[in-house]
Amino acid sequence: MNEVTASEFKALQERVNKLEAEAEIRRLQARYMFLCDTPLPEYGVSSDAERIDHIMALYSEDAVWEGVGEYYDGQFGRLEGAAAIRSHFEKFWGEKKDPELLLNVHYLTSEQIHIEGDTATGQWVHCQPWIFSDGSSLLRSSRLNNAFAKQSDGRWLITRTRTENVFVAPMTAGWASDFCTTSVLLKP
């Protein structure tokens, strides 16, 4: 049996590190989307303020959150730093909306993750249905081009969320007749 050379071991270690980074980034992006769902499936989170705390724990202090392109430029703009991003989420969940958002679920697809040492980018297409209390509904799709960085403690954090609208399509009332108002899936 041949022994592994130092260069072969180093190459194998680099491959494992890259695979672990991709897996962590995948979990990080999915957790962000999961925390943005309505009703929130994270069992035990008792308020939107707590939801926002969980979301912000995924971001670096110097992160950027921006909407780009002809549809999202005016709707979202560019937010720089954790405080500005937190304020954006506080406006989304903190202000009473009429009609009230009853359901919002994020589906991710077309994943591409590119690791460059302790930084990475990821692209996804996401699709999400929205259902409101007045019976209106829409289906929205966006492309995401996000960036990530490995921190000194080994955790990966989001350093940029960049989203561009693909389409928004109104749905006919009643297309989803049965949906949950409270998620209990993760209840112990």
Secondary structure by P-SEA (a helix, b strand, c coil): cccccaaaaaaaaaaaaaaaaaaaaaaaaaaaaaaacccccccccccaaaaaaaaaaacccbbbbbcccccccccccccccaaaaaaaaaaaccccccccccbbbbbbcbbbbbbccccbbbbbbbbbbbbcccccccccccccbbbbbbccccbbbbcbbbbbbcbbbbbccccccccccccccccc
